[in-house]
Amino acid sequence: MRKTFTTIALDHTPTLLGHRKFNSDPFLKSLGDFGQELRTLETQGFVIKDTELSSGYRIGPQVFVWWLSHKLTQVVRDDGAFNEWLQQQEIDGLL
């Protein structure tokens, strides 16, 4: 479920960060495999359908998007730290 949530959050971040954008294409391509997780996240109010975004969803509670954006901005400054963070989140094989 973390992969699904993170993918949607990455797709949503350009609406908040302006010129900054994370390459979420590899994540978005795998999103179709997570239908059950998407339904669960939608039922719980964590994601909301939004046809304006590539994923078709946006994050409901905005604090999660801001937190993730902040964390990613911190870790991408160091490639080693970013790779380690991806591994810890179990999403390292998608990039």
N, CA, C and O atoms as CSV, one atom per row, in Angstrom:
chain,resi,resn,atom,element,x,y,z
A,1,MET,N,N,0.820,-1.189,0.000
A,1,MET,CA,C,0.000,0.000,0.000
A,1,MET,C,C,0.870,1.262,0.000
A,1,MET,O,O,0.459,2.302,-0.514
A,2,ARG,N,N,2.078,1.165,0.581
A,2,ARG,CA,C,2.975,2.327,0.592
A,2,ARG,C,C,3.379,2.741,-0.819
A,2,ARG,O,O,3.463,3.928,-1.131
A,3,LYS,N,N,3.629,1.731,-1.675
A,3,LYS,CA,C,4.001,2.036,-3.063
A,3,LYS,C,C,2.889,2.810,-3.757
A,3,LYS,O,O,3.142,3.796,-4.449
A,4,THR,N,N,1.673,2.357,-3.566
A,4,THR,CA,C,0.523,2.991,-4.208
A,4,THR,C,C,0.367,4.426,-3.722
A,4,THR,O,O,0.211,5.345,-4.526
A,5,PHE,N,N,0.409,4.615,-2.420
A,5,PHE,CA,C,0.257,5.949,-1.838
A,5,PHE,C,C,1.382,6.877,-2.299
A,5,PHE,O,O,1.136,8.026,-2.666
A,6,THR,N,N,2.621,6.368,-2.278
A,6,THR,CA,C,3.771,7.172,-2.685
A,6,THR,C,C,3.682,7.557,-4.155
A,6,THR,O,O,4.012,8.683,-4.526
A,7,THR,N,N,3.238,6.630,-4.989
A,7,THR,CA,C,3.084,6.914,-6.418
A,7,THR,C,C,2.103,8.052,-6.645
A,7,THR,O,O,2.373,8.966,-7.425
A,8,ILE,N,N,0.982,7.997,-5.975
A,8,ILE,CA,C,-0.024,9.053,-6.122
A,8,ILE,C,C,0.512,10.372,-5.569
A,8,ILE,O,O,0.281,11.430,-6.154
A,9,ALA,N,N,1.215,10.313,-4.459
A,9,ALA,CA,C,1.796,11.529,-3.885
A,9,ALA,C,C,2.832,12.138,-4.830
A,9,ALA,O,O,2.870,13.357,-4.998
A,10,LEU,N,N,3.673,11.304,-5.448
A,10,LEU,CA,C,4.665,11.820,-6.392
A,10,LEU,C,C,4.003,12.468,-7.601
A,10,LEU,O,O,4.486,13.472,-8.124
A,11,ASP,N,N,2.904,11.889,-8.035
A,11,ASP,CA,C,2.165,12.451,-9.164
A,11,ASP,C,C,1.516,13.782,-8.783
A,11,ASP,O,O,1.307,14.643,-9.637
A,12,HIS,N,N,1.205,13.941,-7.522
A,12,HIS,CA,C,0.508,15.121,-6.996
A,12,HIS,C,C,1.470,16.267,-6.662
A,12,HIS,O,O,1.052,17.425,-6.656
A,13,THR,N,N,2.739,15.976,-6.386
A,13,THR,CA,C,3.661,17.008,-5.905
A,13,THR,C,C,3.864,18.185,-6.843
A,13,THR,O,O,4.035,19.297,-6.343
A,14,PRO,N,N,3.859,18.030,-8.185
A,14,PRO,CA,C,4.058,19.224,-9.019
A,14,PRO,C,C,3.004,20.308,-8.803
A,14,PRO,O,O,3.279,21.485,-9.037
A,15,THR,N,N,1.824,19.939,-8.368
A,15,THR,CA,C,0.793,20.945,-8.112
A,15,THR,C,C,1.139,21.788,-6.889
A,15,THR,O,O,0.596,22.877,-6.708
A,16,LEU,N,N,2.038,21.287,-6.056
A,16,LEU,CA,C,2.427,22.005,-4.845
A,16,LEU,C,C,3.810,22.629,-4.945
A,16,LEU,O,O,4.070,23.663,-4.329
A,17,LEU,N,N,4.697,22.013,-5.714
A,17,LEU,CA,C,6.090,22.441,-5.737
A,17,LEU,C,C,6.455,23.328,-6.914
A,17,LEU,O,O,7.602,23.759,-7.027
A,18,GLY,N,N,5.513,23.604,-7.779
A,18,GLY,CA,C,5.803,24.464,-8.918
A,18,GLY,C,C,6.779,23.827,-9.886
A,18,GLY,O,O,6.447,22.839,-10.542
A,19,HIS,N,N,7.986,24.380,-9.985
A,19,HIS,CA,C,8.960,23.921,-10.970
A,19,HIS,C,C,9.615,22.591,-10.613
A,19,HIS,O,O,10.180,21.942,-11.493
A,20,ARG,N,N,9.560,22.173,-9.380
A,20,ARG,CA,C,10.167,20.899,-8.980
A,20,ARG,C,C,9.242,19.753,-9.323
A,20,ARG,O,O,8.030,19.821,-9.120
A,21,LYS,N,N,9.845,18.692,-9.849
A,21,LYS,CA,C,9.045,17.524,-10.208
A,21,LYS,C,C,9.905,16.283,-10.070
A,21,LYS,O,O,11.059,16.262,-10.499
A,22,PHE,N,N,9.343,15.262,-9.474
A,22,PHE,CA,C,10.011,13.979,-9.387
A,22,PHE,C,C,9.539,13.126,-10.556
A,22,PHE,O,O,8.365,13.171,-10.926
A,23,ASN,N,N,10.438,12.355,-11.133
A,23,ASN,CA,C,10.066,11.483,-12.243
A,23,ASN,C,C,9.249,10.319,-11.699
A,23,ASN,O,O,9.801,9.346,-11.186
A,24,SER,N,N,7.959,10.423,-11.815
A,24,SER,CA,C,7.074,9.382,-11.283
A,24,SER,C,C,6.607,8.411,-12.357
A,24,SER,O,O,5.808,7.519,-12.072
A,25,ASP,N,N,7.095,8.568,-13.596
A,25,ASP,CA,C,6.637,7.705,-14.689
A,25,ASP,C,C,6.798,6.210,-14.412
A,25,ASP,O,O,5.856,5.454,-14.650
A,26,PRO,N,N,7.961,5.750,-13.917
A,26,PRO,CA,C,8.074,4.307,-13.637
A,26,PRO,C,C,7.054,3.832,-12.598
A,26,PRO,O,O,6.540,2.717,-12.688
A,27,PHE,N,N,6.771,4.674,-11.628
A,27,PHE,CA,C,5.786,4.327,-10.610
A,27,PHE,C,C,4.381,4.285,-11.205
A,27,PHE,O,O,3.603,3.374,-10.925
A,28,LEU,N,N,4.070,5.281,-12.026
A,28,LEU,CA,C,2.735,5.358,-12.628
A,28,LEU,C,C,2.443,4.157,-13.517
A,28,LEU,O,O,1.309,3.682,-13.569
A,29,LYS,N,N,3.463,3.664,-14.218
A,29,LYS,CA,C,3.280,2.499,-15.087
A,29,LYS,C,C,2.881,1.265,-14.292
A,29,LYS,O,O,2.155,0.411,-14.802
A,30,SER,N,N,3.340,1.159,-13.064
A,30,SER,CA,C,3.030,-0.016,-12.241
A,30,SER,C,C,1.742,0.145,-11.437
A,30,SER,O,O,1.307,-0.802,-10.782
A,31,LEU,N,N,1.130,1.315,-11.475
A,31,LEU,CA,C,-0.050,1.593,-10.655
A,31,LEU,C,C,-1.222,0.668,-10.966
A,31,LEU,O,O,-2.014,0.357,-10.077
A,32,GLY,N,N,-1.341,0.232,-12.201
A,32,GLY,CA,C,-2.433,-0.661,-12.584
A,32,GLY,C,C,-2.435,-1.983,-11.843
A,32,GLY,O,O,-3.460,-2.661,-11.783
A,33,ASP,N,N,-1.296,-2.355,-11.277
A,33,ASP,CA,C,-1.190,-3.609,-10.529
A,33,ASP,C,C,-1.697,-3.489,-9.095
A,33,ASP,O,O,-1.713,-4.476,-8.360
A,34,PHE,N,N,-2.103,-2.310,-8.697
A,34,PHE,CA,C,-2.460,-2.067,-7.304
A,34,PHE,C,C,-3.912,-1.627,-7.128
A,34,PHE,O,O,-4.204,-0.735,-6.331
A,35,GLY,N,N,-4.812,-2.253,-7.869
A,35,GLY,CA,C,-6.229,-1.890,-7.817
A,35,GLY,C,C,-6.847,-2.021,-6.437
A,35,GLY,O,O,-7.593,-1.143,-6.002
A,36,GLN,N,N,-6.542,-3.113,-5.744
A,36,GLN,CA,C,-7.104,-3.326,-4.406
A,36,GLN,C,C,-6.613,-2.261,-3.433
A,36,GLN,O,O,-7.384,-1.732,-2.633
A,37,GLU,N,N,-5.326,-1.957,-3.511
A,37,GLU,CA,C,-4.768,-0.929,-2.636
A,37,GLU,C,C,-5.400,0.435,-2.917
A,37,GLU,O,O,-5.709,1.185,-1.991
A,38,LEU,N,N,-5.590,0.750,-4.200
A,38,LEU,CA,C,-6.241,2.017,-4.566
A,38,LEU,C,C,-7.644,2.111,-3.989
A,38,LEU,O,O,-8.034,3.144,-3.444
A,39,ARG,N,N,-8.399,1.027,-4.112
A,39,ARG,CA,C,-9.766,1.026,-3.570
A,39,ARG,C,C,-9.752,1.209,-2.055
A,39,ARG,O,O,-10.572,1.945,-1.507
A,40,THR,N,N,-8.827,0.545,-1.388
A,40,THR,CA,C,-8.731,0.678,0.070
A,40,THR,C,C,-8.371,2.112,0.457
A,40,THR,O,O,-8.995,2.695,1.344
A,41,LEU,N,N,-7.367,2.674,-0.209
A,41,LEU,CA,C,-6.963,4.054,0.087
A,41,LEU,C,C,-8.090,5.042,-0.195
A,41,LEU,O,O,-8.266,6.016,0.537
A,42,GLU,N,N,-8.850,4.789,-1.253
A,42,GLU,CA,C,-9.977,5.672,-1.578
A,42,GLU,C,C,-11.087,5.543,-0.539
A,42,GLU,O,O,-11.650,6.547,-0.105
A,43,THR,N,N,-11.400,4.324,-0.144
A,43,THR,CA,C,-12.436,4.092,0.866
A,43,THR,C,C,-12.075,4.763,2.187
A,43,THR,O,O,-12.946,5.293,2.878
A,44,GLN,N,N,-10.789,4.741,2.534
A,44,GLN,CA,C,-10.338,5.325,3.795
A,44,GLN,C,C,-10.121,6.837,3.711
A,44,GLN,O,O,-9.808,7.478,4.714
A,45,GLY,N,N,-10.288,7.406,2.514
A,45,GLY,CA,C,-10.166,8.852,2.358
A,45,GLY,C,C,-8.754,9.366,2.152
A,45,GLY,O,O,-8.526,10.576,2.174
A,46,PHE,N,N,-7.800,8.461,1.953
A,46,PHE,CA,C,-6.422,8.894,1.748
A,46,PHE,C,C,-6.167,9.369,0.324
A,46,PHE,O,O,-5.296,10.209,0.099
A,47,VAL,N,N,-6.925,8.836,-0.648
A,47,VAL,CA,C,-6.822,9.301,-2.026
A,47,VAL,C,C,-8.211,9.638,-2.552
A,47,VAL,O,O,-9.215,9.070,-2.121
A,48,ILE,N,N,-8.242,10.576,-3.492
A,48,ILE,CA,C,-9.492,11.052,-4.081
A,48,ILE,C,C,-9.317,11.048,-5.596
A,48,ILE,O,O,-8.270,11.458,-6.097
A,49,LYS,N,N,-10.322,10.592,-6.326
A,49,LYS,CA,C,-10.230,10.591,-7.786
A,49,LYS,C,C,-10.037,12.014,-8.296
A,49,LYS,O,O,-10.682,12.958,-7.838
A,50,ASP,N,N,-9.120,12.136,-9.268
A,50,ASP,CA,C,-8.822,13.436,-9.861
A,50,ASP,C,C,-8.323,13.202,-11.284
A,50,ASP,O,O,-7.178,12.798,-11.487
A,51,THR,N,N,-9.176,13.454,-12.257
A,51,THR,CA,C,-8.828,13.183,-13.649
A,51,THR,C,C,-7.784,14.148,-14.208
A,51,THR,O,O,-7.276,13.935,-15.309
A,52,GLU,N,N,-7.461,15.197,-13.472
A,52,GLU,CA,C,-6.444,16.157,-13.914
A,52,GLU,C,C,-5.032,15.596,-13.781
A,52,GLU,O,O,-4.112,16.079,-14.440
A,53,LEU,N,N,-4.851,14.583,-12.936
A,53,LEU,CA,C,-3.528,14.018,-12.690
A,53,LEU,C,C,-3.348,12.713,-13.454
A,53,LEU,O,O,-4.318,12.006,-13.728
A,54,SER,N,N,-2.107,12.401,-13.794
A,54,SER,CA,C,-1.797,11.194,-14.569
A,54,SER,C,C,-2.252,9.916,-13.887
A,54,SER,O,O,-2.693,8.976,-14.549
A,55,SER,N,N,-2.148,9.878,-12.577
A,55,SER,CA,C,-2.532,8.681,-11.827
A,55,SER,C,C,-4.043,8.516,-11.749
A,55,SER,O,O,-4.542,7.417,-11.509
A,56,GLY,N,N,-4.770,9.612,-11.951
A,56,GLY,CA,C,-6.222,9.589,-11.806
A,56,GLY,C,C,-6.672,9.832,-10.378
A,56,GLY,O,O,-7.866,9.803,-10.079
A,57,TYR,N,N,-5.701,10.075,-9.489
A,57,TYR,CA,C,-5.987,10.299,-8.072
A,57,TYR,C,C,-5.107,11.410,-7.539
A,57,TYR,O,O,-4.077,11.750,-8.122
A,58,ARG,N,N,-5.539,11.973,-6.407
A,58,ARG,CA,C,-4.706,12.898,-5.642
A,58,ARG,C,C,-4.796,12.487,-4.182
A,58,ARG,O,O,-5.700,11.754,-3.783
A,59,ILE,N,N,-3.865,12.959,-3.407
A,59,ILE,CA,C,-3.859,12.657,-1.978
A,59,ILE,C,C,-4.904,13.531,-1.296
A,59,ILE,O,O,-4.975,14.732,-1.553
A,60,GLY,N,N,-5.708,12.937,-0.435
A,60,GLY,CA,C,-6.728,13.683,0.300
A,60,GLY,C,C,-6.114,14.598,1.349
A,60,GLY,O,O,-6.197,15.819,1.218
A,61,PRO,N,N,-5.495,14.033,2.395
A,61,PRO,CA,C,-4.885,14.869,3.435
A,61,PRO,C,C,-3.597,15.527,2.919
A,61,PRO,O,O,-2.576,14.856,2.767
A,62,GLN,N,N,-3.644,16.817,2.655
A,62,GLN,CA,C,-2.510,17.531,2.059
A,62,GLN,C,C,-1.235,17.463,2.886
A,62,GLN,O,O,-0.139,17.572,2.336
A,63,VAL,N,N,-1.356,17.288,4.172
A,63,VAL,CA,C,-0.169,17.235,5.015
A,63,VAL,C,C,0.750,16.097,4.585
A,63,VAL,O,O,1.969,16.220,4.707
A,64,PHE,N,N,0.203,15.003,4.089
A,64,PHE,CA,C,1.036,13.888,3.629
A,64,PHE,C,C,1.864,14.274,2.411
A,64,PHE,O,O,3.024,13.878,2.301
A,65,VAL,N,N,1.284,15.040,1.502
A,65,VAL,CA,C,2.007,15.454,0.296
A,65,VAL,C,C,3.144,16.400,0.669
A,65,VAL,O,O,4.258,16.277,0.159
A,66,TRP,N,N,2.857,17.332,1.553
A,66,TRP,CA,C,3.899,18.265,1.985
A,66,TRP,C,C,5.018,17.537,2.716
A,66,TRP,O,O,6.195,17.823,2.496
A,67,TRP,N,N,4.656,16.598,3.584
A,67,TRP,CA,C,5.666,15.846,4.319
A,67,TRP,C,C,6.539,15.052,3.356
A,67,TRP,O,O,7.765,15.095,3.461
A,68,LEU,N,N,5.927,14.325,2.418
A,68,LEU,CA,C,6.689,13.525,1.464
A,68,LEU,C,C,7.572,14.415,0.595
A,68,LEU,O,O,8.725,14.070,0.335
A,69,SER,N,N,7.058,15.538,0.148
A,69,SER,CA,C,7.854,16.465,-0.661
A,69,SER,C,C,9.075,16.944,0.110
A,69,SER,O,O,10.176,17.018,-0.437
A,70,HIS,N,N,8.876,17.263,1.363
A,70,HIS,CA,C,9.984,17.710,2.207
A,70,HIS,C,C,11.018,16.604,2.376
A,70,HIS,O,O,12.216,16.849,2.232
A,71,LYS,N,N,10.564,15.389,2.682
A,71,LYS,CA,C,11.479,14.262,2.875
A,71,LYS,C,C,12.253,13.959,1.598
A,71,LYS,O,O,13.464,13.748,1.649
A,72,LEU,N,N,11.580,13.933,0.469
A,72,LEU,CA,C,12.251,13.628,-0.790
A,72,LEU,C,C,13.248,14.708,-1.174
A,72,LEU,O,O,14.323,14.404,-1.690
A,73,THR,N,N,12.906,15.955,-0.931
A,73,THR,CA,C,13.834,17.042,-1.224
A,73,THR,C,C,15.100,16.888,-0.395
A,73,THR,O,O,16.197,17.150,-0.886
A,74,GLN,N,N,14.961,16.468,0.848
A,74,GLN,CA,C,16.119,16.250,1.705
A,74,GLN,C,C,16.990,15.115,1.186
A,74,GLN,O,O,18.207,15.264,1.082
A,75,VAL,N,N,16.378,13.986,0.859
A,75,VAL,CA,C,17.179,12.812,0.514
A,75,VAL,C,C,17.729,12.840,-0.902
A,75,VAL,O,O,18.746,12.195,-1.159
A,76,VAL,N,N,17.110,13.555,-1.832
A,76,VAL,CA,C,17.636,13.572,-3.197
A,76,VAL,C,C,18.893,14.420,-3.327
A,76,VAL,O,O,19.562,14.377,-4.359
A,77,ARG,N,N,19.207,15.158,-2.336
A,77,ARG,CA,C,20.448,15.939,-2.375
A,77,ARG,C,C,21.668,15.035,-2.305
A,77,ARG,O,O,22.770,15.447,-2.666
A,78,ASP,N,N,21.479,13.806,-1.843
A,78,ASP,CA,C,22.557,12.825,-1.744
A,78,ASP,C,C,22.056,11.525,-2.366
A,78,ASP,O,O,21.135,10.902,-1.838
A,79,ASP,N,N,22.658,11.108,-3.494
A,79,ASP,CA,C,22.197,9.905,-4.189
A,79,ASP,C,C,22.179,8.676,-3.292
A,79,ASP,O,O,21.248,7.874,-3.356
A,80,GLY,N,N,23.195,8.526,-2.464
A,80,GLY,CA,C,23.240,7.374,-1.563
A,80,GLY,C,C,22.074,7.377,-0.591
A,80,GLY,O,O,21.455,6.341,-0.348
A,81,ALA,N,N,21.780,8.538,-0.039
A,81,ALA,CA,C,20.665,8.639,0.906
A,81,ALA,C,C,19.335,8.377,0.216
A,81,ALA,O,O,18.445,7.760,0.800
A,82,PHE,N,N,19.190,8.845,-1.033
A,82,PHE,CA,C,17.945,8.622,-1.765
A,82,PHE,C,C,17.758,7.140,-2.059
A,82,PHE,O,O,16.667,6.605,-1.863
A,83,ASN,N,N,18.803,6.473,-2.526
A,83,ASN,CA,C,18.711,5.035,-2.801
A,83,ASN,C,C,18.410,4.248,-1.534
A,83,ASN,O,O,17.617,3.306,-1.552
A,84,GLU,N,N,19.040,4.633,-0.445
A,84,GLU,CA,C,18.781,3.968,0.837
A,84,GLU,C,C,17.332,4.185,1.272
A,84,GLU,O,O,16.682,3.255,1.750
A,85,TRP,N,N,16.829,5.397,1.109
A,85,TRP,CA,C,15.446,5.690,1.483
A,85,TRP,C,C,14.482,4.859,0.650
A,85,TRP,O,O,13.520,4.306,1.183
A,86,LEU,N,N,14.730,4.764,-0.663
A,86,LEU,CA,C,13.870,3.950,-1.528
A,86,LEU,C,C,13.864,2.495,-1.075
A,86,LEU,O,O,12.814,1.854,-1.054
A,87,GLN,N,N,15.033,1.973,-0.713
A,87,GLN,CA,C,15.113,0.591,-0.238
A,87,GLN,C,C,14.335,0.412,1.057
A,87,GLN,O,O,13.633,-0.585,1.226
A,88,GLN,N,N,14.452,1.352,1.955
A,88,GLN,CA,C,13.726,1.264,3.219
A,88,GLN,C,C,12.222,1.288,2.999
A,88,GLN,O,O,11.472,0.663,3.750
A,89,GLN,N,N,11.779,2.005,1.976
A,89,GLN,CA,C,10.350,2.084,1.681
A,89,GLN,C,C,9.888,0.928,0.800
A,89,GLN,O,O,8.708,0.815,0.470
A,90,GLU,N,N,10.846,0.064,0.421
A,90,GLU,CA,C,10.574,-1.104,-0.426
A,90,GLU,C,C,10.042,-0.705,-1.794
A,90,GLU,O,O,9.182,-1.387,-2.352
A,91,ILE,N,N,10.551,0.402,-2.335
A,91,ILE,CA,C,10.140,0.835,-3.671
A,91,ILE,C,C,11.354,1.052,-4.568
A,91,ILE,O,O,11.264,1.774,-5.562
A,92,ASP,N,N,12.487,0.437,-4.232
A,92,ASP,CA,C,13.718,0.679,-4.972
A,92,ASP,C,C,13.770,0.013,-6.339
A,92,ASP,O,O,14.521,0.483,-7.193
A,93,GLY,N,N,13.035,-1.027,-6.592
A,93,GLY,CA,C,13.113,-1.727,-7.868
A,93,GLY,C,C,12.379,-1.046,-8.999
A,93,GLY,O,O,12.442,-1.519,-10.134
A,94,LEU,N,N,11.691,0.036,-8.737
A,94,LEU,CA,C,10.865,0.675,-9.755
A,94,LEU,C,C,11.590,1.752,-10.540
A,94,LEU,O,O,11.090,2.194,-11.575
A,95,LEU,N,N,12.755,2.187,-10.076
A,95,LEU,CA,C,13.472,3.257,-10.788
A,95,LEU,C,C,14.542,2.689,-11.672
A,95,LEU,O,O,15.247,3.438,-12.348
